[in-house]
């Protein structure tokens, strides 16, 4: 995102309302926003898309995805430990693979 200089669209530091009434700036902003929406939609799994279908800007999509996937580290650690302790050996699977 930083390399493409579009991070400001994603993080909300460059908003459509900041473009004033200059039609060219508004057009450029909308094109950049549409480009990032395309990137996001093209890189997430189908079941995740249902969460962002109502979003109208890249920032809304990004904030929604952050809310879904960003976890407290202690919560994440607890879930991983729970998965580890609940693991069951499957005799049908080769341990060498």
C-alpha positions, 0 to 999 in steps of 0.5 A, a space after each residue: 500500500 505504501 509503495 503505491 502511495 494509496 495508503 491515505 485512501 485506505 487509512 482515511 487520512 485522505 477523504 473524499 470530503 477533503 477534495 473540495 469542489 475540484 472535479 478533477 481531484 474528486 475523480 482521481 480520489 474516486 478512481 484510487 478508492 475504486 482501485 483499492 476496493 477492487 484489490 480488497 475484494 479480489 484478495 479475500 475469500 468469498 465468505 468474508 465478502 459478505 461482511 463488506 458488501 455494504 461498504 461504500 469506501 475502501 476505508 469502510 472495508 478496511 475498518 470492517 476487516 480490521 474489526 473482524 480479524 484484529 484480536 487481542 494478543 491474550 485472546 489469540 494466545 488463549 485460543 491457540 492454547 485451546 486448539 493445541 490442548 484439544 488436538 487429537 491424534 488421527 491414526 489415518 494420517 501419516 506423521 511424517 508428512 
